[in-house]
Amino acid sequence: MPDALTPPSGFDLIVIGSGPGGYVCAIRAAQLGMKVACVEKRATLGGTCLNVGCIPSKALLQSSENIHALQHGFADHGIMVEGIKLDLARMQARKAEVVGANVKGIEFLFKKNKVTWLKGSGKILSPGQVEVDGTVYETKNIVIATGSESTPLPGVDVDESKIVTSTGALELDAVPGHLVVIGGGVIGLELGSVWHRLGAEVTVVEFLDRLIPGTDNEVTKAFERVLTKQGLKFRLSTKVTKAAVGNDGITLTLEPAKGGPAEEIKADIVLLSIGRRAFTEGLGLADVGVAVDGRGRVETDGHFATNVPGIYAIGDVIAGPMLAHKAEDEGVALAERLAGQAGHVNYDVIPGVIYTWPEVATLGQTEEQLKAAGVAYNVGKFPFTANGRARAMGDTDGFVKILADKTTDRLLGAHILGPDAGTLIAELATAMEFGASAEDVARICHAHPTLSEAVKEAALAVDGRALHV
């Protein structure tokens, strides 16, 4: 065994993984007076999210929205532009600049808060010992925050060149003629939208009979109509059984999900995005005795503790939605608990956002969940076609939908399809966190003209008294 390296008095906490959950946990623990180290094998901090996930995808989403508006929307505003040209190399370079600024920001925060970056791959040797590339460090507590990886699909071999995950889809150096997206979830729809706006024909193949499973059905159906109107094509209730790469592209074999005759379609690029799975490779969990569930996720109790004392886990590597902000909140809560405080995460109020345009934002319960639970509720809806600011922007697709308890009027769920939905949902998250009713939201004065007025109107509509529709 390598020699142990024990810094003066050792570490109070070593976090393995520097994604949103890991780096936030490390910073918060350091703020609370702990001596903290964070293990990261990448050349830069920030994990999947900052390096090859949330941040670079949003950079490309914004760039693709800009050129699409220039090509298709500016003329309505009297702005006539000729000779529009895509410089994909510059667009990709800007994306890299955005990523670089963000990851350097995390490195700065580590230095500011005196968090030690242990560069290399981490392995847990025992409760209290972590090995990083041959050196062993002593610590009182260990946090596993190693995130997730793309879920593979039998018969579809990823090479990150022709058949890509989200990582490869962010690095394409040419717009594909035909992009086939396997999986109609968040990642596939976001990146499919990027390359469609840049000129690709996009076909989304989804095993289920609907997109974005778990989202409110009414929102999902409206969202599919909007994306179809934009030009994306959908093959629902369809499975991919084989992908063969040839000189003329990729040949995909499709079959009906419930069985039936196979067919073939051609693609220039295939994006595999059927979901993500917990990443624990090389951590040595089995040797230490840390329990994992049937899906490979680290098992934890309500306070993020594993079955091995002194070892904890947060983020994508444990159960729950694989969302950066969920991981961040868990990181803060765990750090505060380790410091003797009362950290807590309310899993009933974690927003989810799809950053297409229009965006989709969801919070709390869906109608389908409330019906299944036998909860009586009222619904309030308000369309963006009736919102003055949305009409001035030219972004009138979608609506705000609020679900409230039929007896108490307490907010139970909120679902938005529309412009800047990801920002608008924050107001309703705040209201739900404080146990507000639809009436409470309805009686708050909202500035005019703003998109947020649609939230107020939807809250009024819960009681059947919307003013502008």
N, C-alpha and C positions, 0 to 999 in steps of 0.2 A: 504493500500500500504506500502511496506517496506520503512524504512527510507533511504533517499538519502545519499550516501557517496560521498562527493565532495573533491577530493584531492586539495591541494593548487593551486588555479587558475583553477582547473578543467582540463579535457583532451581537447586537440585540436581535437583529432580523436580517435574514437574507431572502430576497425575493428573486425567484427564478422566472425570468421573462420581463421584458421592458415595454410590453404593449400598454394600452390605456389602463388596464387593471393593475398591471405590475408597477409601472412608473408612478402612477398616482398613489398607490399603496406605499411605495417607498418614500415618496415626498412627504405624505401626510405623517408617516411614522417618524421621519426625521424632524418634522415640525414639532412633534410631540416629545422630542428629546431623546429618541432612540438612536443608536449607532447602526446605520443601515447600509447594506450593500445590495446591488441589483445585478444579476447575472444576465448577460445578453451576448449571443454568439454572432449576431449580425455586426457589420461594420458601423452601423448607426443604430441609435436607440429608436423606440417607438413601435416596434413589433410590426405585425402585418398591417394594422390600421394605417399608420403613418407612412410606411414604406411602400406597400403594394396593395393597399385596400382603400379605406375610407377617403384619405386625403388625395391621392393621385386620381382616384375615380371622380371625385368632385371637381378637381381641376379640369379634367377632360369633359365632364358634363357641362361645366360653365363655358368652356371654349366652344363646344359643339352647339350649345344653345345660342351663343353669340353669332356664329356663322349662319345658323339656321334662321335667326331673326333677320339678319342682313339680307339673306336670300329670299325670304318669304314673308316677312312681317313689316319691314321698314317702309315699303311702298305705300302701305295703308296710312302711314304717318306723313306722307309727302316727301319721304327721303328716297331719292332715286340714285342707285349705285350701279355702275357698270364695271365689268371686268373683275368680278369677285374671284379670288383665287385662294385655294387652301394650301398653306404651307405646313404640312403635317410634321415635318422635322422641327419647325419652330414651336408648334403646339406641344409636341412631346418634350421639347427643351424647357418650355415654360412650366410644364407639369413637374419636371425634375427640379426646377428652381423652387417651386412651391413645397415639394417634399423636403428638399434640402433645408429650407428655412425652418420648417416645423421640427425636423429631427435635431437640428442644431439648437433649437429652442429647448428641447428636453435636456440636452447635454448641459446647457446653461443652467437650467433649473436644478439639475443634479449637483452642479458645483455650488450654486447658491445655497442649497440646503444641506451640503456636505454629505451627499449620498455617494458611496463608492461604486464605481462601475467595474465589475469583474468581467473582463472580456473573455468569452469562450463559452463552451457548452457545459451546462451544469448537471451534476448527478448527485442524488441524495445517497450518502453512504450510511447514515443513521440519523435518528432525531437529534440534530445538533451538529451535524457535519455535512458539508457540501463540497464536492470536488469540482473544480473548474479547470479543465485542460491539464490535469496532473497535479494541481495544487489543492490542498484540503484546507477549508476555512471552518472555524468554529463559530457557532451561533446559538442563541437561545431558542429562536423560532425560525421556521422556514415557511415561505408562502409559494405555492405552485401557481404560476400565472403564465403558463406556456401557450395559451390560446388554442387555436384550431387550424385545421388544414382542409383543403378541398376534398370532398368525398369522391372516391373513384367510382367508375361504372364499368362492370365487366363487358368486354368487347370494345371498349373505347379507350385506347391507350394514349395518354397525354404525352406530347413531346414538347409542349410550349412553343411550337413553331406553326404547325398546321392545326393540331388539336390542342387547344389551350385551356387553362383555367383562367380565373380572373387575373392572375399574375401576368400571363402571356397576353391576354386581351388588352392589357394596359400598355403593352410595349410594341404593338404592331407598327411596322414602318410603312405600310401602304393600306389604303382602304380596300377591304375585300369586296369582290363583286357580289358574292352571296355568303352571308354569315348565318350559320345555323346555330341557334342557342338551345342546348339541351337543359331544360329546367325553366319553368316559368315563375321563379321566385325573384327576390329583390335584386340579387347580383346580376342575374341574366337580363332582367328588364332594364336595369340601369345601363349596363354596358351595351346591350342591344340598342338602346336609344342613342347612345353616343355614336356608334358606328352607322346607324341608320341616318342620323342627321348629317353625317359626313359623306353620305352617298351610297352606303351599302344597302343591298336588299337583305332584309332580316326575316328569318323564319324561326319562331319559337316553338319547340316541341315539348309538350308537357304530358306526363303520365296521367295526371288527374284530369278531371273534367272541368277544371277551373284554374285560374292563376292564383298566385300568392295565398296558399292555404292558410287558414286561421284568421284571415281578414274578413270583416263584415261583408256578407254576400252582395248586398246592394251596391256597396262601394266597388267591390271587385268587378261586377258586371259593367258598371258605368266606366270603370277604368279600362277594361278591355275594349269597350266601344271607342273610347278616346284614342287609345293606342292604334286600334285598327284604322280609325280615320286618319291618323298620322302616317299610316302606310306599313306598319308592322303586320306580319302574317302569323297566324297561330294554328298549330296542330295539337288540339287538346285530346285527351284520352288516347294518347299515342306513346309508344315506347320505342327507344332506339336499342337495337340488339347487336349492331355491329358497325364499326367505322373502319373503312379501308382506305389508306392513303395511297394515291397513285400519282402519276405524272400530270394528270389533268385535274387534280384536286382530291377531295375526299368523297367517297361514296358511302352514304349512310343507309342502313337497312332499318326500315320502320315497320312496326306492326301495331294493330289496335291493342290497347291495354288489356282488353278482355279476351284477346285472341282473335285470329283471323289471318287473311292472306297478307304476306309481306310485300313491301314496295321499296324502291330505292330512290333516293334524291341525292343530288350533287351539291357540294359546298366548296367554297374556296378556303374558308376557315370554319372550324367548329369550336364553340365555346361550351365547355362542360361546366355546368353550374347547378348541380342537383342538391346542393347543400354543403355543409361543412361538418367536420367531426373533431372531437377533442384530440389535441396533439400532446402525447406524453412519451414519445419515443426517446429512449436513452436516459430517462430520469431515474431508472432503477426502482420504480415503485413496487414491483413484485418482490424484490430482494428485501426491501424495508418493511413490506407487509401492508402498504397502503391499498385500501380496497377501491376497486373501480366497478361500475355497473355494467350491464350487458351491452351498452353502447360505447364503452371505453372511457366514460366520464369518471372523474374522481368523485367518490362519494363523500359528502360532507353533512354535518348537522346544521341546525339553524344558525350557527355562529361561525360557519366556514371551517370548522375543525374536521379533519379526517379521523379515521379510527386510530391513528398513531399520534400520541400526545406530542405537541410541539410542531406538528406539520399541518398546514392549512392550505386551502385552495380557493381560488376565485376566478371569475370570468368565464370564457368559452369552455374551459376545461372541466367545469362543473355543470350541473343541470340548470335549465332556464334559457331564456332567449339569448342568442349569441349577438349581443349588442355592446358596442364600446362603452356607452354611457352606463349600462348595467354593470359592466366590469369596473368602471371607475367608482361607482357608488359602493360596490362591494369592497373595493380596495380601501376606501375611506372608512367604511364601517368596521372592517377588520382591524385596521391600524388603530382606530379609536378604542376598540375592545381590548386590544393588546396593551393599550395604555391605561386600562382600567375605566374607560368611559363606556357609554351605552350606544355603540354604533348600531344602526338599523337601516334596512332597505325595505321599502314598501313595494313589493313586486306587483301589486294591483295597479300601480300608477307609474308604469314605465312606458313611455311613448315609443312607437316604432315608426320609422319614416322611410319611404321609397323616394329617392331623389331623381325621379324622372321630371318631366314638365308636361302637364301639371304634376305636382307632388301628391303623394298619399301619406297621411298621418293617422295613426290609430292609437287609441288609449283605452284601457279598461276593457269592459265586456262588450261583446258583439250581440246583435239581436239573437243570433242562433244560440249563443251561450246562455243568454237569459231565458230563452224559451226552454232549453234543455233543463235548466235548473228550476223551472217553474216560477220564475220571478215575474211579477206583474210590473209593467213599465209603460212609460209614455215616450213618444218619439217627437223630436222637433227637428225640422229640416229647413234649410234656407239655401237657395241656389245663388251662385256667383253671377248669374245673368241679371239678378236684381240688385247687385252691389255696385254703386257708382264708381268706386275706385277700380274694381275689376274691369268694368266696361271701358273706363278711360285707358287702362293698360292694354286692353284687347285680349284679356285672359279670363274668359267667362265660363270655361268648362268646369264642371264639378259643383260641389255643394258641401255644406257643413251639416253634420248629423249628430244630434245629442240624444242620449238615452238617460232617462231619469226614473227613479223608483215611483211607481204609480201612487203610493200612499204618502211617502215622506218627501218626494221631489228631489232626493239626494242624487247627485250625479253618479251614474254607473258606468258610462262609457261615452266616448266621443270619437268621431271618425270624419276625416276631412279629405276630400279630393278637390284639389284646386291650387291656385297660385300661392306659393310660399306656405303650404300647409304645415311644413315642419316647424316653422316659427309660430304659426297661429295656434298649434296644439299646446304650446307651453302655458298659455293662459288657462286652458282647461285642466292641465296637469296641476297647476298651482291650486285651482279651485277644488279639484278632487282631493288633493293632499290635505286640504283643510276641511274636508267634509262638507263642501258647499252644495247648495241646491241649484237647480236650473234658475230659480227665481233670483238667487244671489247674483248670478252672472248677468241675468237680464237687466238687473237694476244698476249695474255699473255703467257709468257714462263712458262711452267709447268715442274717441276722436273721429271727426268726419272731415273728409272722406277717407276711410281706411278699409283695408280688407277685413280687419278685426270686427267691423260692424256686422259681418256675416255671422260671427260667433254669437254676438248679442242677439241677433234676430233669430238664430236657431234656438237659443235659450228661451226667447219669447214664444217661439212656435211650440215648445213643449206644452205650453198651456193654451195653445191655439190662438195666440194674439200677436203674431208677427206683424210688423207695421208696413213693410215695404214689399209684400208679395200677396 
